[in-house]
């Protein structure tokens, strides 16, 4: 062990050769590193919780004009595709025709039935149907203007049916003016006939024929009137009939029956109860169930435009529960274009209110949103996906919804989108907008990472490498940098993900580039340093890779100098404003926080033998660490001072020729003495640990004796703290190398304190027990009489050593197998050989003393 290097053992049989195994096990190496080279941990940088749910948080750097708007409206006419060829206008102008009573026969009408009753029934029913069409009733969905009787892509939406009003009014003005109509009867002719046919039992087996008749279609209506003198009306009639024939071809009989019996009544119900929110919500629930039962969700449903137009009219009602149900149906109908954007904005508006989280859970809206992310085009619908993603981000703040997301494959979906975004190059026009989407995506992943199963999925995927690619591509995007930095900051706190990130070789050069380019951006710098500290805490390969990156140490030194000056200036201003005040800020300042995270990286790097030796010889590093101890007290900032002390202690472990620590050893000892005299126990422990390494030098040993530091070290043996006792024993061991300094153990009850430590901690820590035995061995090297060395503690020590050398008494077999094997190995190879020789030496020089009893361990 390093602490006992300078010790002069017995010339006959050097004890250290017996206590050291030829080849150490991994567990021994780890334990030894725990004692001499210590890594540092620190708190994760604080990220404030958003007080409100907004599209972009308060820290969003984009200009307001670049933010996507939050307003929405279902203006379906705007989503009509622009035709590739424009038709030339007609040569003639439409002529407004008026009819006298005697010209009624010129209108194209079906031939009347033979009996007068039939005339009345058919006439009134047909008139009701025509009036409904002329008024633009969106529930009929049967008539279209002449210019719309052409094939359209599936993305065209039903709002275009609103253009029917004017053309239908022109074409059917005569029919409305000459056809009797009963104002109280607003039911479609199809419903009237379906009801009658149900009662008469004619539907079974004749569904297609009955439905044709329900439309008011008959062989007579299809025959033109030879006396008609209105060719334009005849042409319009043929177009309408042709469209109805096409609908009948594309729509199965079962779908048409299901529509009339199951869907249409609910749509009528939605029209009637507009003032009753509860009934509207109930009707929407029934509508979704009916559509799902009839396999009518999606784009393949032929009467989809009728259904959507009904729903769009209800969106204006100010009710979140209702709008939530409407949004679920609209999303399930696979709308696209501007309507997809509008419904995503609607859902975003609803989810901004945390009180609606329970409603969202009940309605199962999450499935629809995840489906949007999986199926919609990233480039064409990136704004809609942005609102959809932000909505899911809101949901991820709810524990129940977060678990549901993970179970439904949200992690895989988000990572697939990230891969697509990473494939978009910087010269692409969509690159900037997709950066907004990436911000929301990474923020959502950050929330999901709180859930252990989600972290496991991130580990099993290529999440770490994809995040590195995204960060590398968008080094100039402040918001993306911040979000990915926060995500890495959180995920690297977990050992499994930290190991996965450490395997991404590009991450080190990426993080160093960020530190070089954005030195003054404190929130980013502190997170990058925290991530590097996590990477180097337990991974020796990561320490080596970071150190070998070109300019890595220079980057860390430059950062150290920058924030050291900022902190020094801030402290000067603080003392100038109220220097006499004894109170200090409760939390570290931003500059102090950066220094804490940076020094932690240096401390963790120094655990690697080659890297540690190089850092010990780096004078700028050591000078900056010493400067922290010079101007900063433990009362000012405890964590910063203790971190600097730990790093100096680690670097003092390495005995290299050009060691900067050795050059400044006396000055460092003076700074450590200031910390040793403080009331901070953690600071005292770190100071004693540093003295343990420095005290291998004779000048430092003389300094310890001159300043009576050894008395304080002996007192620490009574602290009943295992780590404190170990560090204190290290200092005393090095002091007892010098024969002239061994008598110090007789002062302040040194021998008794060592024996107490051996009894209290020996069976649990054989390394500490071995260190105590080495100290006692040095102390009694030239002793000819045991009682003169150990005084009243001689018999106590003899009985204690005898008990500790008894395997059955010393080893605790109740421990788990791995820990028991490790304890046994340490006991056999390190403690037992030395303890046997120490016991033999004491027994050979002892004189009679009363027997003492050692209490059980």
TITORKOL-791118 format. One record per residue (C-alpha): z negated, x, y. Coordinates in steps of 0.5 Angstrom, whole numbers, plus 500, padded with zeros to 3 digits. Layout:
% residues N
ZXY ...
***
This chain:
% residues 857
500500500 502502507 495501510 492507505 497512506 493517509 487516505 485523501 483521494 479525489 483531487 482530479 485523479 489520485 487512484 493510488 497512482 493508477 493502482 501502483 505499477 512503476 516497477 514491482 515484480 518479485 512476486 508482487 514484493 513478496 505478496 506485499 510483504 506477506 500482507 504487511 510484514 510477517 515472518 514467524 514460524 515455530 516448533 522445533 525444540 523438543 529432543 527426548 528419545 533415548 529410552 535405552 541404547 547406551 554408549 552415552 545418553 543420560 544427558 552426557 556431561 562427562 564424568 563416569 571415569 572419563 567414559 570408555 569401558 564397555 567390557 571386552 575380551 580377546 586377550 591377544 597376547 597383550 597386542 604383541 608388539 614390544 621388541 626394540 632390542 632385548 636379548 640377554 638371558 642364556 648362561 645355562 639353565 634347562 636340564 630336565 632329561 629322563 630316559 631309560 628304556 635303553 636310552 630311547 635310541 638317543 632321541 632324534 627320530 627318523 629312520 624307520 622304513 624297511 617293513 614292519 607295517 610301515 613302522 607301525 603306520 608311520 609311528 602311530 601317525 607321527 605320534 598322533 601329530 606330536 600329541 596334538 602339538 604338545 596339547 596345544 591344538 590350535 587347529 594344527 598351526 604348524 609348530 612354534 616355540 624356538 623364540 617365535 621363529 622370527 618375522 613379526 608384523 601383520 598386526 600380531 594375533 594368534 593368541 600368542 600361540 597359546 604360549 606354545 603349550 609349556 615349551 612344546 610340553 618340555 621339548 616333546 615330553 620324551 616323545 609323548 612318553 615313549 610313543 604309542 597313541 590311540 586316544 579315540 583318534 583325534 584327527 590330524 595326520 594331514 586329514 588322514 593322508 588327504 582322505 587317503 590320497 583323495 580316494 586314490 586320486 593322487 592329488 591332481 598335478 602333484 599337489 605340492 608333493 602330496 601336501 609335503 608328504 601329508 605333513 609327515 615330511 620325508 627325506 628320511 625325517 630331515 636327515 639327522 641321526 648320527 647316533 643322536 646325543 641330544 643336540 638341543 632336541 636336534 636344534 629345536 627340530 631344525 627350527 620347526 622344520 625351517 618354519 614349516 619350509 617358510 610357511 610352504 614358501 609363503 602359502 601357495 599350493 592352492 591355498 593349502 589345499 583349500 584350507 584342508 578341504 574347505 576350511 579345516 572341516 568347518 573348524 572341526 565342526 565348530 569344535 564338536 557342536 559347541 552345545 548346539 547354537 543353531 548348528 554353530 550359526 550354520 557352521 559360521 555362515 558356511 565358514 564365512 562363505 568358504 573364506 570369501 570364496 577362497 579369498 582368505 578374508 583379511 590379513 594376507 591369509 597365512 593361517 589366519 591366527 588358527 582361524 581367529 583362535 577358534 572363533 575367539 573361544 566361541 565368543 564366550 557362548 551367550 548367544 547374540 545370533 552366534 556372536 553376531 556371525 562371529 563378529 562379522 568374520 572377525 571384522 572381515 579378517 581385519 583384526 587390529 589393536 585391542 582385538 579390534 576394540 574387543 570385537 567393536 565392543 561385542 558388536 555394540 553389546 549386540 546392537 544395544 538390543 533393538 530385537 537384534 536389528 532384524 538379525 543385523 539386516 540379514 547378516 550384513 554387518 553394516 558393511 564391515 562396520 563402515 569398512 572399519 570407519 573407512 580404513 582404521 587409524 583415527 588416532 590409534 583406534 579412536 576408542 574402537 571407532 567410538 564403539 563402532 560409531 555408536 553401533 551405527 548410531 543405533 542402526 540409524 534408528 531403524 528405517 531399513 538400516 538407515 536407507 541402507 547406510 545412505 545407499 552405501 556411502 555412510 554420509 561421505 564416510 562420516 564427513 571424511 572422519 569429521 574433517 580428520 577430527 577438525 584437523 586435530 588441534 586442541 593441544 593434541 593429546 587425542 583432542 578430548 577423546 575425539 570429542 567423544 567420537 564427534 558426539 556419536 558422529 553428529 548424532 548419527 548424522 542427525 538421524 540420517 538427515 531424516 532421510 531426504 537422499 541423505 539431506 541431498 548428499 549433505 547439501 552437495 558436500 561441505 557438511 554445513 561448514 565442517 559442522 561450523 568448524 567443529 562447533 567453533 573448535 569445541 565451544 567448551 565441550 558441552 556434549 559436542 555443543 548439544 549434538 551439533 546444536 541439535 543437528 543444526 536445529 533439525 537441518 535448518 528446518 529444511 529450506 535447502 540446508 538452511 540456505 547452505 548454512 546461511 552462506 557460511 559467514 562464520 556461523 553468525 558470529 559463532 552462534 552469537 558467541 555461544 549465546 553470549 557465553 552460555 546464556 543460562 544453558 537453556 537447551 543450547 540457547 533455545 536451539 541456537 535461537 531456533 536456528 537463527 530464526 530459520 536463517 532469517 525467515 526467508 533469507 534477506 541476506 541472512 537478516 542483514 548479515 546477522 544484524 551487522 555482526 558486532 553486538 548482535 542486537 545487544 546480545 538479543 536484548 541481554 537474552 531478552 532481559 534475562 529470560 523475561 525476568 526468569 519468566 516473570 518470577 516463575 509466573 509470580 511463583 505460580 500465582 502465589 501457589 494457586 492464584 485462583 486456579 484458572 488452569 494454566 500449563 499446557 505447554 510453554 515453560 523453558 523461559 517462555 520457549 526461549 522468549 518465543 524463539 528470540 522474539 521470532 528472530 526479531 520479527 524475522 529481522 524486522 522484514 529487512 527495511 534497514 534492519 526493521 527501521 533500526 529495530 523500530 528505533 531501539 527502545 529496549 526492544 520495543 519496551 520488552 515486547 510491550 512488557 510481554 503484552 502487559 504481564 502475559 495474557 493469551 491464555 497464559 501462553 498463546 504463542 508468546 503473546 501472538 509472537 510479540 504482537 506480530 513483531 510490534 506490528 512489523 515494527 509499526 510499519 516503519 515511520 522513522 523519526 525516533 520510532 519507539 513504537 510511535 512513542 508508545 502507540 497509545 499504550 500499545 493500542 490498549 494492550 492490543 485491545 485486550 487481545 482483541 477482546 479475547 476468544 483466541 482468533 489468531 490473537 484477534 487477527 494479529 491485533 487487527 493487523 497491528 491496528 492496521 498500521 497504527 491506525 494511520 495515526 489520527 490519535 489511534 483512529 480516535 482511540 478506535 472510534 472512542 472504544 467502538 473498536 470499529 464495530 468489532 472490525 466490521 464484524 470480522 469482515 463476516 469471518 469468511 477468512 481471507 487474512 482476517 478480511 484483509 486486516 480488517 479492510 486495512 483498518 477501515 480504509 485508514 478510518 475512512 480517510 477522515 470524512 467525519 468517520 466514514 458514516 461508520 460503514 453504514 453501521 453494523 452492515 459494513 457496506 454489505 460485508 465489504 461487498 460480500 468479501 469482494 464477491 467471496 475472495 476477489 477472484 482469488 486475491 486481487 490485492 484484497 479486492 483492490 483494498 476493498 475498492 480503495 475503502 469504498 472509493 474513500 467512502 463515496 468520495 463526496 457522494 452525489 447519489 449512489 443509493 445514499 452511500 451504498 443503499 440496497 447494495 448499490 446494484 449488487 456492487 455494480 453487477 459485481 464490479 462489471 463481472 470482475 472487470 470481464 477478463 474471461 469471467 474474472 481470471 481462472 485459466 485453469 491455474 498453472 502458468 506462473 500463478 495465472 500470469 501473476 494473477 493477471 498482472 495484479 488484475 491488470 495493474 492494481 485492480 482493473 484501473 481502480 475498479 473501472 473508476 469506482 464503477 464509473 463513479 457509482 454509475 454516474 450517481 446511481 438512481 433506479 433500483 431493482 436489478 440483482 443477480 450475482 451468483 457465479 464465482 
***
